[in-house]
Structure formats: C-alpha cells, structure tokens
Amino acid sequence: MPDQVTNYKCPACGGPLHFDPESQKLKCDFCGSVFEPAEISEQYSEANAAAAAAGTQLSESNDVMQWSKEEAAHMRAYSCPSCGAQLICDDNTAATSCPYCGNPTVVPAQFDGALRPDYIIPFKLKKEEAVNKLKSFYKGKPLLPRAFSENNHIEEIKGVYVPFWLYDGAAATDLSYHGTRVHTHTTRDEIITTTEHFQIERKGTVRFKMVPADASSKMPDELMDAIEPFDYHDLVPFDMSYLPGYLADKYDVSSEEDAKRADTRMKNSAIAEISATVSGYTSVMPETEHVHIVPERVHYAFLPVWMLSTKWKDEIHIFAMNGQTGKFIGDLPVDYGRFWLWFFIITAFLAAILYIMLFVVMG
C-alpha cells in the first residue's frame, strides 16, 4: 500500500529538505544543496498523487486508543516514510515533522480536490527574525515585569501556514447624514451665529478583492486580524513543495461560516470610505446606513505566520508575527507594582498642577 504521507528528501544526499525563506528555495540541512520548488514538485508529483489516493485512515493502534472515543475519532496515524515511526496527528493536519527523525512530513490527501488551496504566500522571514522581533517587542514597555524580559525563555516557536478564505465582493451603500454649517459674524452690538442644516445623501458601490478571514478554529481571530495586511503581490499558485519545514492545517471553518466576518469588514470599510466623501461641514451625524453585500468569488489560501509562546508565572503568553511582513502582536504580562507606582506619580503630578492653578486664580 502506498505511503499516506510524503517526506521531501534531498536528491543529492537523501537528507531532509526545508523551504528556506531567504533563498525562496528548498534547502538540504545536511549537504547544503538548494533546489527550485518547481523542480522538487515535479519529482514528487507521482508520490504525492499516490499518497493522496491512499487517503487517511483511522488508526487501530494502542497509541490512538489511549484517548477517549470522541478524541480518537479526530486522530489520524501515519507511518513516517523515513524511519517508520508512527505519527499521531489530528484530522486537520496537513504538514508537520517526524518527532523521531525530524523529517518534514506532508499529508497530500489534505490537499486533494476541493481541499487544495488556490494560493500560498511563501515564508519570507526566518525563525531568528521572529525571535528578534519578540525581543524588540519587549522594549519601551514600562509596565512589563523586568524579570520577564531579562529571564524569559521562549517555550515554543513554530512557523505555520494558516488557512485563510479570501473574499471578493461588492458593497452597495445607501447612506444619509445630517450636516450643519455654522457661520458667525459680529456687529457693533452683538455676535450673531447662524446654523444651516443639510440633509446629505450618499449612494454608491464599493468593490473588494480578497478580504481575508482565517479558516482555522485553532488560531485566535484577533491575533490573525492584528498581523494583517499581507501583500498579495507575493501570492503564488499553491504547491506542496513550499510546506516542508513548517506546520499546516487544512481549514476547519467553512467559507460560509467565515463569510459573516468578511461581510462585516466589507460593510464597515464601505461606510468609512463613503463617509470620507462628506466634507465641508461643521458637524456631520449619521442617520441611516443601508449596506447590501453582494458576494462574488471566494479564494482559499495558505498564509505564513510565526507563532511564539512564553510562560510567566504559570501563564502562557501567545505572540504572532506575519511571516511575510514582520508585523508583530502579542499579550504581555503587567507589573502591577509599577502600574500603581506610575498611577500615584501621575495623580500627584496632576493634583499639584491643579493646586497651583487654583492658587494663581484665587491669589
């Protein structure tokens, strides 16, 4: 029976291949040889096709049966083609690595038919750059515990191709506002203020291309939103040869479920864009906002993300970095001793300023 997973090996020495962000090529860690993704993709096309045809099967092994029936229903067991070790993954795993021999492993069945992404943005930044970004992220944070930044150790860092839905669509808008213009002129005896009132109407259509929404329930939506935008100029047709050395899961949130998030983003962006055309008024107040989203094409893509986690006082803090642009976001602990010290210093300073102002006024 064909293997259900594929290890990408160096044609020169048989060592494991990893996709290298710096060279944008597949690189062997043993002999240093580099290969174009298209070259390796062609070489492994038959093996990937056979693995995809073999499909995924539930494992009958004792390893899987150690979990409950509910958990085991979502587990898959594969045999590593390099060392024969058993790989236990969940049913969404599309790319991982063997914990025994370290070989990057791809599960072609997860990209068969409709599961195959349309596009991928290859990693542009390496692991070392993610670590340096984390260290820079600590700087200039006065409420960060000093011991955290000085002694903190990264618990885990992993490069992940996160599944995203990219939505094309249009927002048909019908908006109305109440605007005012205030004029003031002075006579010899008085100041006269005149207020004009206007009913403002705006109608139009705003078009959108590739509005992103992550399609993995494992990834916090707020983190994925915060590391946007991705530069779509780097989108290339999906190829499994970009995956070795990274983790990847197929989507487990459908495009229909994610469409609500995308529609909300389109609606808010359309309102903001149309509202920006209302100018020349002293004040503007929205009255009615009717926005109809017209869905068009949906694309499926893998986008690169570095995920980092650190532990501090038994709490896990998660950080994410855009693997293409380097945009970084995360959750930092707070030194509440410093917080209250700064609070009392600022409060005392403001109280002193207020006292001086009152003294000057009454004096």
N, C-alpha and C positions, 0 to 999 in steps of 0.2 A: 504494500500500500504506500502511495506517495506521502512524503512528509507534509504535515499541515502547516508548517512554518518554514521560513527561509532565513538562513544566515548568509549575509553578504561577505564573501571572503576574497582576499587579495588574489588576483590571478597570478601574481609573481611568486608569492611565498605561502599563500594559504592562511595568512593572518586575518583577523577581523578588520573590516572596513568601517570607517566612521565618516559621516559628512562633515567636512571642515568649513566653518563659516568664513574663514579668512580667504581661502583659495576658491570657495564655492565648488569644490571637487571632493570626491571620495578619497580618503587617505588611509593608508595602512599604518597602524601604530608600530608594527614590527620592522618593516623594511623601508618605510617612508615613501613608498610609491604612491602616486596620485593618478586618479582616473576621472574622466568626464562622466557625469551622471548618466548621459545617454548611452555611453559605452557599456556601463555595468547593467543598465536597464535591459539592453538588448541581450546581454549574456545570460541574464537570469529570467528572461521572458518565459521560457518553457517551464522552468522550475516553479515560477510564481503561478503560472496557469494550472499546473498540476496540483499545487498546494491549495489554490482556490477551489479547484474541483473536488478535492478531498474533503473540504468543508471543515466545520468544527464539530466535535463530538463531546458529549458529557463523559467525564472520567469515572471509571468504576473503581478507581484506586482507593486505598485506605486513607491516603492523604486528603482527598476531597471529602470522603465520608466522615472526617473528623468534624466537619461543620454540620449545622442543622440542615434538614431537608430544604428549607427555604433558602439558606445561604448557598448550599451546593447546587441548587437549580440555576444559579447565576455564575458558577465557576466553570472553567474550562481547563483541561490538562493537555499539554503538548509535550512532545519529546524533542529536546534540543538536537538538531542535526549534527552539531559539532562534537558534543561529549555524551549525548544520550541521556542527560539529566532530565527529570520531569519538571516542566514549567507550569506552575499553577497561576492562572490569570482569571480576571473576571470576564464576563461575556462581552464587554465593550473594548477590551484591549486589542489594539491594532499594531503597536510596536513597543518592544521592551528590550531587555537584555537578559541573558542567562546568568543567574547568580553564581554559578559554579565556574564556567569558563570565560564569562564576560562577553561572549559574542553577542552583538546586536541581533535582535530577532524581529522579524516582520511576519504578521499573520495575513497573507494575501486574501483569505476568504472575507476579511472585514472590508475589503475594497472591491468586492465582486458586484457587478451590475449596478443597481441604483445606489449602492453604498460607496461607490468610488467618487471621491471629491472631484470637482471641476478644476480647482486651482490649489496651489500651495505657494506660500511665501517662504523660501528657504531661510534658515537662521543666518543672520548677518553678524551677530555678536557672540563671542565665546564665553565660556563659563567664568574665566578670570575677570572679564569685564563686568559680569553680573555681581561678582564678589566686591569689586572696587566700587561699583555703584552703591552697594549696600553700605560700605564704609563712609562714602561721601554723604549718604542719606542721613547718617548719624550727626553730621556736623551742623552746627548752628541751631541745635535743638536744646535750649536752656533747661527744659523740664525733663530731659532724658536722664535717667539714673547714670551716674558716671561709671559705676561698676559694669553696667550693661554694655556700654560702648568699649570699655577697656578690656573686659574679660569675656565678652560674649563670643560664643563659638557657633558657627552655623551647623545646625543639626542635619539639614538636608538641602541639597540643591539639585534641581533636575530641569533639563530642557524638555519642554512639552509642546508638541504640535496640537493646539486646541482646535476642535471642530467649530466652525462658525457657519451660520447662514448669512448670506449677503443678499439683501432685498432691493430690487428695482421697483419703483412705483411713482405715483404722482399724487399730489395733494391738491384737490380743488377747494379753494377757500372763498368764503363769503363772510367778510368781517365788517363790523361797524363800530365807530368810536364817537365819543362826544368831546369836541375840542373847544378851547377858548383862546381868545387873543385879548390881552389886557393892554390898554393904552392909558397913559397918564399925561395930563398937561396942567400947567399952573397958570392961574390968573393972578391978578393983583391981590385978590382976597382969599382965594381958596385953591386947593389941589383937587382936580376933577379926574376921577378914574372911570374909564368906560370899558366894559367887558362885552365882547362879541362872542356869540355861541354858534357852533357849527356842528352839523351832522355830517360825519365823514364815512364814506362807504369805500370799501376795497374788495374787489373780486379778482381772482387770478388763479393760475395753476403753477405749482412749484414741482419740478421733477427731481427725482432722486435716483442715484445709481449706487448700488452695493452698500446699503445701510447695514452695519454688522450687528449680529446678536449671537453670543456664544451658545453652542448647542450641546454643552456638557453640563450635566447636573452637578458634577464634582467641583466645577470652577465657580467661585463666588462672582456673581454678576457685577457687583460693584467694583471688584478688582479689574475684571476684564474691560469694563467701561472706562475705568480710570487710566488704563495704559494706552488707550486709543489716542490719536488715529494711527492706522497702518498705512503705509504708502503703497497704493495698489499698482504703481508702476512696476513693482517687483513681482507681481503675480505671474506665475508660470503655470502651464498645464501640469496637473498632478502627475507625479511619478514616484513610485515607492523607493527609488534609489536615493531620495533626499532624506529618508527616515532613519537609516542606520546610525545609532549613537544617541537617539532621542526616544522619548516616550510618545505614544499617541493613542488616543481612544477614538473610536467612531462615535458619531452623535448618539445621544440617548434622549434628547429633547427634539421633538419633531418640528419641522418648519412651520406647521400650523400653530403649534403652541408658542413658538418664538415670534410669530407674526404680530402678536399683540404688543410686544416690546418695540418691534420695529415701527409699527404703526404709530405708537405714542411718540417716538423720536421724530418721525416724519411730521406729525401734527405740530409738535412744539417748534420744530425748526421752521416749518412753513409760516406759522403765526409770527415768529420772530422776524423772519425775512420780510413779510408783508408789512408788519408794524414799522419796520425801519423806513418805509417809504412815507410814513405820516410825519411830516416835519413842518416847522414854521409856526407852531402853535405854542402858546404859553403853557397850556396843560392839555393832556390827552388821557381820556379814560375809556377803556374798552367797554362796549355794551353787549354786542352779540358776536359769537365766534362759531361759525359753522364750517367744519372741515371734513371733507369726504376723501378717504384714502382709496385710491384705485391701484390695487396690486398688479404687478407685472411679473417679471421673471425672478426666480429665486436661484441663487448660486450656492454651491457647497464648497467650502474651502478649509484648508488647514493653515493656521496662522501661528507663528513662533512665539513662545512665552517661556521665560526663565522663572521658575517658582523656587523660592527660598523660604526656609523656616528656621527659626531660632527659638530656644527655650529660655525663659526667665522666670524664676520663682514658680516653677511647675506650670507655667502658662506658655502655650505655643503662639508665637507671633509669625504671621504669614506675610511675605512680600512677593511682589510680582514685577517683572521687568519685560517690557516689549523687546523680543529677541531680534527685532529689525531696527528700531529707532533708539532703544535705550531708555525710553521713558519708564520711570520707576515709581512705585507706590507701595505703601505698607502700613502696618499697625505697630506703633512704638509704645512701650510702657511709659508711665508718668511717675516721676519722683514727687510724691505729694508733699514731702517736706519742703522741697524747693518751691512747689506751687504755692503753698501758704506763705512762705517767706516773701516771694515776689508779690503776692496779693497784699500783704501787710505793708510792704515798702511802697507800693503804688498808692494804696489807700492813704497812707500817712503823707505822701507827697501831695496828693490832691487836696487833702484836708488842710495842709499848710498853705497851699496856693489860695484856697477859698478863704482862709482866715486872714491872709494878707490883703485880699481884695476887699473883704468886709471892713477891715481896719482902715483902708485907704478911703473907702466911701463914707464911713461914719466919722472919720477924722477930719 
